[in-house]
Amino acid sequence: MALLLAQQNKLDDAINCIRAAIEIEPKNLGSFSSNFSLFLNNRSWQLATDPDPKMRDPMRAVALAQEAVQLAPSSGSFWNTLGVTQYRAGDYKVAIESLEKSCALNSGGTAIDFFFLAMAKWQLENNVEARQLFEKGVEQIKEEQRNDPELIRFHAEAAELLGIEQLMPHKP
């Protein structure tokens, strides 16, 4: 049932379905763990990164991301989500720790890691390091030749915060 709900993008319902199954039979957590952590992470991401800031719920996103990381502590993408949610919640120091963990687990980091690290560092007035991380994110995009809408939004958000007038690198 949870898989069907998730396919319909009803992640809250999918999460609640698994929670109910675990409550009925706690030993079921092991069999649900992989899907459950993924649903938690994906819903957390939605709540932290929705293009419409009014649709975001950073505090709930942090709680879901923390739960996902507890279930899958070696997942770099889950640590990335946790760092992004913590940034959105205004907990910049903790966001930096989580994003650095994401970088360590993600072969050095992703452009999203670098843009959110840059913004968190900027918020803590580490402006030189913030600009270096921003540039690292731009270089990562060039290497990966990525040009997806979400990444463009994060690039623009970081550039605006840091006062950088720079066009998003495009695919060659």
Phi, psi and chi 1 to 4 in degrees:
 res  aa     phi    psi   chi1   chi2   chi3   chi4
   1 MET       -  -42.8  176.6   63.8  111.1      -
   2 ALA   -61.2  -41.0      -      -      -      -
   3 LEU   -62.3  -42.5  -70.6  172.4      -      -
   4 LEU   -62.5  -43.9  179.4   61.8      -      -
   5 LEU   -63.1  -41.5  -69.8  166.1      -      -
   6 ALA   -64.6  -38.4      -      -      -      -
   7 GLN   -63.2  -26.4  -71.7  171.7   -9.7      -
   8 GLN   -90.1    9.8  -63.1  170.9    0.4      -
   9 ASN    60.8   31.0 -156.7   29.1      -      -
  10 LYS  -102.9   66.8  -63.4  178.2  179.2  177.3
  11 LEU   -66.9  -35.7  -68.1  173.0      -      -
  12 ASP   -61.4  -42.7  -75.2  -31.0      -      -
  13 ASP   -66.6  -39.4  -67.2  -25.4      -      -
  14 ALA   -63.4  -43.5      -      -      -      -
  15 ILE   -62.5  -45.5  -70.3  166.4      -      -
  16 ASN   -63.8  -36.0  -69.8  -24.4      -      -
  17 CYS   -62.6  -46.0 -177.7      -      -      -
  18 ILE   -68.0  -40.6  -67.7  175.8      -      -
  19 ARG   -58.4  -41.9  -76.5 -168.2 -158.0  -75.0
  20 ALA   -64.2  -42.3      -      -      -      -
  21 ALA   -63.4  -39.9      -      -      -      -
  22 ILE   -68.7  -37.9  -67.2  167.9      -      -
  23 GLU   -63.9  -40.0 -171.3  173.9  -50.5      -
  24 ILE   -67.5  -42.3  -67.5  167.4      -      -
  25 GLU  -140.1   88.7 -170.2   59.8   56.8      -
  26 PRO   -53.3  -29.8  -24.1   32.8      -      -
  27 LYS   -68.7   -8.8   68.2 -179.7 -179.6 -174.4
  28 ASN   -73.1  -13.0  -74.6  -22.9      -      -
  29 LEU   -53.8  -42.6  176.7   58.3      -      -
  30 GLY   -57.2  -42.7      -      -      -      -
  31 SER   -74.9  -23.2   60.7      -      -      -
  32 PHE   -97.9  -10.5  -67.7  126.8      -      -
  33 SER   -52.3  -47.5 -178.9      -      -      -
  34 SER   -63.2  -52.5  177.3      -      -      -
  35 ASN   -65.8  -40.8  -75.1  -29.0      -      -
  36 PHE   -60.5  -47.7 -171.3   41.8      -      -
  37 SER   -64.0  -37.4   58.7      -      -      -
  38 LEU   -65.7  -43.7 -176.3   61.7      -      -
  39 PHE   -62.5  -43.0  -62.6  160.6      -      -
  40 LEU   -60.1  -46.5  -69.3  166.2      -      -
  41 ASN   -62.9  -46.7 -174.1   72.2      -      -
  42 ASN   -64.6  -40.5  -70.3   -9.4      -      -
  43 ARG   -68.1  -39.4 -178.0   60.2  176.6  139.4
  44 SER   -59.5  -45.0  177.0      -      -      -
  45 TRP   -58.8  -45.7 -174.5 -101.8      -      -
  46 GLN   -58.4  -44.9  -73.4  175.6  -16.8      -
  47 LEU   -69.4  -21.8  -69.7  168.4      -      -
  48 ALA   -96.6  -25.9      -      -      -      -
  49 THR  -122.3    9.6   64.8      -      -      -
  50 ASP   -51.4  135.9 -167.1  -72.3      -      -
  51 PRO   -57.4  -27.6  -22.5   30.7      -      -
  52 ASP   -95.0  108.0 -179.1   -3.5      -      -
  53 PRO   -54.7  -25.6  -24.6   33.9      -      -
  54 LYS   -67.5  -21.4  -65.5  177.3 -159.7  156.9
  55 MET   -90.1   -3.7  -60.3  -58.6  -67.2      -
  56 ARG   -82.8  149.7  -64.2  178.5 -171.5  161.1
  57 ASP  -140.5   80.4 -174.4  -13.3      -      -
  58 PRO   -58.0  -39.0  -20.5   29.7      -      -
  59 MET   -67.0  -42.9  -61.1  -48.3  -72.6      -
  60 ARG   -66.7  -38.3 -177.7  157.6  179.5 -105.1
  61 ALA   -60.6  -42.6      -      -      -      -
  62 VAL   -60.9  -46.1  167.6      -      -      -
  63 ALA   -60.9  -44.2      -      -      -      -
  64 LEU   -66.7  -41.2  -67.1  172.3      -      -
  65 ALA   -65.5  -39.9      -      -      -      -
  66 GLN   -61.2  -40.5  -72.9  171.8  -30.6      -
  67 GLU   -65.1  -41.9 -163.6  171.7   -7.2      -
  68 ALA   -62.4  -43.6      -      -      -      -
  69 VAL   -64.9  -37.1  164.2      -      -      -
  70 GLN   -62.6  -36.8  -73.6  175.9   -7.9      -
  71 LEU   -77.5  -29.4  -70.3  169.5      -      -
  72 ALA  -139.5   72.1      -      -      -      -
  73 PRO   -68.2  -11.0   21.3  -29.1      -      -
  74 SER  -100.3   10.0   61.8      -      -      -
  75 SER   -89.6  109.9  171.3      -      -      -
  76 GLY   -60.9  -37.6      -      -      -      -
  77 SER   -67.6  -31.8   63.3      -      -      -
  78 PHE   -70.7  -37.1  -69.8    5.8      -      -
  79 TRP   -66.0  -36.0  -80.3   98.6      -      -
  80 ASN   -61.1  -48.3  170.4  -89.4      -      -
  81 THR   -58.7  -44.6  -61.3      -      -      -
  82 LEU   -59.3  -45.3 -179.5   57.3      -      -
  83 GLY   -62.2  -41.3      -      -      -      -
  84 VAL   -65.1  -42.8  169.7      -      -      -
  85 THR   -65.5  -39.1   65.0      -      -      -
  86 GLN   -66.4  -37.7  -68.5  163.3  -30.4      -
  87 TYR   -60.5  -48.8  173.5   80.9      -      -
  88 ARG   -60.5  -31.3  -68.8  -76.0 -170.0 -129.7
  89 ALA   -81.5   -4.0      -      -      -      -
  90 GLY    85.2   12.6      -      -      -      -
  91 ASP   -98.0   74.7 -162.7  -10.4      -      -
  92 TYR   -66.5  -41.2  -53.9  122.9      -      -
  93 LYS   -63.4  -45.0  -72.4 -179.4 -177.3  177.6
  94 VAL   -68.6  -36.9  174.6      -      -      -
  95 ALA   -59.4  -42.2      -      -      -      -
  96 ILE   -61.0  -44.3  -70.0  167.1      -      -
  97 GLU   -60.1  -45.3  -68.1  171.8   13.4      -
  98 SER   -67.3  -41.2  -64.2      -      -      -
  99 LEU   -68.6  -34.6  -69.6  163.9      -      -
 100 GLU   -67.0  -36.1  -72.8  174.3  -14.5      -
 101 LYS   -64.7  -41.4  177.5   79.8  172.1 -177.3
 102 SER   -58.4  -45.7  171.7      -      -      -
 103 CYS   -59.9  -42.7  -72.0      -      -      -
 104 ALA   -63.1  -35.8      -      -      -      -
 105 LEU   -87.4  -15.0  -67.4  168.6      -      -
 106 ASN  -110.0   45.0  -80.0  -33.3      -      -
 107 SER    51.5   40.7  -56.3      -      -      -
 108 GLY   103.4  -15.6      -      -      -      -
 109 GLY   119.6  161.2      -      -      -      -
 110 THR  -113.6  168.5   66.8      -      -      -
 111 ALA   -59.1  -37.7      -      -      -      -
 112 ILE   -64.9  -43.2  -66.5  172.0      -      -
 113 ASP   -53.4  -49.6  -72.3  -40.6      -      -
 114 PHE   -67.2  -39.9  -60.5  133.8      -      -
 115 PHE   -66.0  -42.2  -70.7  142.9      -      -
 116 PHE   -73.9  -34.4  -82.9   91.7      -      -
 117 LEU   -61.2  -42.8  -86.2  167.6      -      -
 118 ALA   -60.1  -44.7      -      -      -      -
 119 MET   -67.3  -40.3  -68.8 -171.0  -70.2      -
 120 ALA   -65.4  -42.8      -      -      -      -
 121 LYS   -63.2  -41.1  -63.9  -84.7 -174.3  174.7
 122 TRP   -60.9  -42.5 -173.2  -92.0      -      -
 123 GLN   -61.6  -28.8  -63.3  -72.4    2.1      -
 124 LEU   -95.2   11.9  -64.3  174.7      -      -
 125 GLU    66.5   28.2  -60.8 -177.7    7.5      -
 126 ASN   -95.4   66.9  -63.1  -23.6      -      -
 127 ASN   -66.1  -38.6  -62.3   -3.1      -      -
 128 VAL   -65.1  -47.9  171.9      -      -      -
 129 GLU   -64.2  -36.9 -167.3  173.2   -3.8      -
 130 ALA   -60.2  -45.3      -      -      -      -
 131 ARG   -65.6  -37.5  -73.6 -177.9  178.1  -90.1
 132 GLN   -63.5  -42.2  -68.8  168.6  -16.2      -
 133 LEU   -67.2  -38.3  -73.4  160.0      -      -
 134 PHE   -59.0  -47.7  177.4   85.6      -      -
 135 GLU   -62.8  -36.0  -69.6  -57.2  -36.2      -
 136 LYS   -62.8  -39.6 -160.5  169.3 -179.4  179.5
 137 GLY   -62.6  -42.6      -      -      -      -
 138 VAL   -62.6  -43.8  169.8      -      -      -
 139 GLU   -62.6  -38.6  -72.5  -55.9  -47.7      -
 140 GLN   -62.8  -40.4 -171.6   74.9   23.0      -
 141 ILE   -62.3  -44.1  -67.3  170.2      -      -
 142 LYS   -60.7  -43.2  -72.0  177.6 -175.2  175.4
 143 GLU   -63.7  -43.8  -75.4  177.0   25.1      -
 144 GLU   -83.2  -12.9  -64.6  173.7    3.5      -
 145 GLN    52.8   45.5  -62.5 -177.2   -0.1      -
 146 ARG   -94.5  145.4  -72.0 -175.0   57.1 -158.9
 147 ASN  -150.9   42.2 -159.1   16.5      -      -
 148 ASP   -85.5  153.7   62.7   73.4      -      -
 149 PRO   -57.7  -39.1  -22.0   30.1      -      -
 150 GLU   -64.7  -44.5 -171.1  172.2   58.1      -
 151 LEU   -64.4  -37.7 -170.2   54.5      -      -
 152 ILE   -61.6  -41.0  -69.3  168.9      -      -
 153 ARG   -62.2  -44.6  -88.8 -166.8  -54.3  113.3
 154 PHE   -67.0  -38.5  -61.8  148.7      -      -
 155 HIS   -60.4  -47.5  172.0  -88.8      -      -
 156 ALA   -64.7  -40.6      -      -      -      -
 157 GLU   -62.0  -45.7 -179.6 -179.0   -5.3      -
 158 ALA   -66.5  -43.5      -      -      -      -
 159 ALA   -60.6  -43.1      -      -      -      -
 160 GLU   -63.8  -46.2 -178.3  178.7  -10.3      -
 161 LEU   -60.8  -41.9  179.4   66.5      -      -
 162 LEU   -83.5   -4.0  -84.3   63.3      -      -
 163 GLY    70.8   34.2      -      -      -      -
 164 ILE  -104.3  124.3  -62.8  172.3      -      -
 165 GLU   -98.2   94.2  -68.1 -174.2   30.5      -
 166 GLN  -141.8  133.7 -179.5  176.0   -2.6      -
 167 LEU   -77.0  148.0  -62.9  175.4      -      -
 168 MET   -65.3  132.1  176.5   75.6  171.2      -
 169 PRO   -65.1  138.0   18.1  -23.6      -      -
 170 HIS  -108.3  163.5  -66.1  -75.8      -      -
 171 LYS   -62.6  144.9  -67.7 -179.2 -176.4  178.8
 172 PRO   -67.6      -    9.9  -11.3      -      -
